[in-house]
Amino acid sequence: MGKASKDKRDIYYRKAKEEGWRARSAFKLLQIDQEFNIFHGVKRVVDLCAAPGSWSQVLSRNLYVPAKQSPDCKEGDLPLIVAIDLQPMAPIEGVIQVQGDITNARTAEVVIRHFDGCKADLVVCDGAPDVTGLHDMDEFVQSQLILAALTIVTHVLKVGGKFVAKIFRGKDTSLLYCQLKLFFSQVTFAKPKSSRNSSIEAFAVCENYSPPEGFKEEDLYHLLEKVGTPSGADDLDCRSGWLEGPNKVYIPFLACGDLSGYDSDRSYPLPSTEGGSYRSLDPVQPPIAPPYKTALEMKKASSHGASADTIRPSAES
Ligand SMILES: C[S@@+](CC[C@H](N)C(=O)[O-])C[C@H]1O[C@@H](n2cnc3c(N)ncnc32)[C@H](O)[C@@H]1O
């Protein structure tokens, strides 16, 4: 698809470039905030799986920049934004970057250290594995990423805090809902208007972090395993809900936005520019070390006569 054609078919892709966002996903977080007011009162935030950084940009523009420009704000009062990803990303004003795997305990430790004993008001996670197209498999890997994010949440989120995580809707969605409901009094699955209807993605918006009484972080997985099992029913289900039977949970699902917003499944005419012809903008910030870079290097080298297996992946060279 040519750039102009993509601009026409994907209004949020075009708008992202016009407004200086690194990815169209920025609009998903903005639309979730419009509906749930998740940024209200937030001073400390963790952005998990943040690259290329459009959610971190949203956090910077909505929290850090206004505070910095306020004449009453002192240096120590500036919002703290910590962003983590496997991939490096170009710097963003007011955002501390950690490169690491969120499923690794050491990454969680680095994040916790940045908070220096204080707790976060908000944790967001837009993590996605490389999608295989096998829905059950993709949903499973995605749910593992969410559970890794929940591990970090249990260590860094303050009681009453919020957590927003990308989910893939599938057969285990109710289980995931019940697991999240163990820790948050309000859990809503939301679909922002900028997320295409054809995509199985949605976002779990979890409000009012309130772990079960006596909860210890090291017991997280043991507790989650009990959700939906007969043995766990007695002590957990009153909080998290039932997976089966007459009292089965119904997941609150909300389509964010109204009819006045752009529809991500529609094509929109391109704006006419001076001179009549439309000029597509370049992406705001191309990824600095994308996973496909090695493949491109190998392809380039093989077309110049070198054997592909003599090329070292760029991370090792
Ligand atoms: C959809 S992108 C995130 C887009 C980002 N929110 C933005 O607005 O620019 C998903 C990201 O998840 C990251 N990711 C996937 N698995 C991860 C893991 N185990 N640890 C850290 N990051 C991970 C990928 O590297 C990728 O950058």
The ligand as an SDF file (V2000), in Angstrom:
LIG
                    3D

 27 29  0  0  0  0  0  0  0  0999 V2000
    2.0690   -2.2700   20.0940 C   0  0  0  0  0  0  0  0  0  0  0  0
    3.7010   -1.9550   20.5840 S   0  0  0  0  0  0  0  0  0  0  0  0
    3.5020   -0.7180   21.7940 C   0  0  0  0  0  0  0  0  0  0  0  0
    3.1820    0.6260   21.1960 C   0  0  0  0  0  0  0  0  0  0  0  0
    3.3430    1.7420   22.1810 C   0  0  0  0  0  0  0  0  0  0  0  0
    2.3400    1.7080   23.2260 N   0  0  0  0  0  0  0  0  0  0  0  0
    3.2380    3.0830   21.5020 C   0  0  0  0  0  0  0  0  0  0  0  0
    2.2390    3.7330   21.6780 O   0  0  0  0  0  0  0  0  0  0  0  0
    4.1770    3.4710   20.7960 O   0  0  0  0  0  0  0  0  0  0  0  0
    4.0620   -3.3750   21.5370 C   0  0  0  0  0  0  0  0  0  0  0  0
    5.4090   -3.3460   22.1950 C   0  0  0  0  0  0  0  0  0  0  0  0
    5.4610   -4.4330   23.1200 O   0  0  0  0  0  0  0  0  0  0  0  0
    6.8350   -4.7210   23.2910 C   0  0  0  0  0  0  0  0  0  0  0  0
    6.9770   -5.9930   24.0050 N   0  0  0  0  0  0  0  0  0  0  0  0
    6.4910   -7.2080   23.6400 C   0  0  0  0  0  0  0  0  0  0  0  0
    6.8490   -8.1350   24.5580 N   0  0  0  0  0  0  0  0  0  0  0  0
    7.5730   -7.4870   25.5190 C   0  0  0  0  0  0  0  0  0  0  0  0
    8.2150   -7.9070   26.7170 C   0  0  0  0  0  0  0  0  0  0  0  0
    8.1850   -9.1800   27.1110 N   0  0  0  0  0  0  0  0  0  0  0  0
    8.8660   -6.9720   27.4680 N   0  0  0  0  0  0  0  0  0  0  0  0
    8.9000   -5.6660   27.0680 C   0  0  0  0  0  0  0  0  0  0  0  0
    8.3140   -5.2140   25.9320 N   0  0  0  0  0  0  0  0  0  0  0  0
    7.6580   -6.1100   25.1760 C   0  0  0  0  0  0  0  0  0  0  0  0
    7.3480   -4.7590   21.8590 C   0  0  0  0  0  0  0  0  0  0  0  0
    8.7520   -4.5900   21.8310 O   0  0  0  0  0  0  0  0  0  0  0  0
    6.5910   -3.5680   21.2460 C   0  0  0  0  0  0  0  0  0  0  0  0
    7.3890   -2.4080   21.2300 O   0  0  0  0  0  0  0  0  0  0  0  0
  1  2  1  0
  2  3  1  0
  2 10  1  0
  3  4  1  0
  4  5  1  0
  5  6  1  0
  5  7  1  0
  7  8  2  0
  7  9  1  0
 10 11  1  0
 11 12  1  0
 11 26  1  0
 12 13  1  0
 13 14  1  0
 13 24  1  0
 14 15  1  0
 14 23  1  0
 15 16  2  0
 16 17  1  0
 17 18  1  0
 17 23  2  0
 18 19  1  0
 18 20  2  0
 20 21  1  0
 21 22  2  0
 22 23  1  0
 24 25  1  0
 24 26  1  0
 26 27  1  0
M  CHG  2   2   1   9  -1
M  END
$$$$
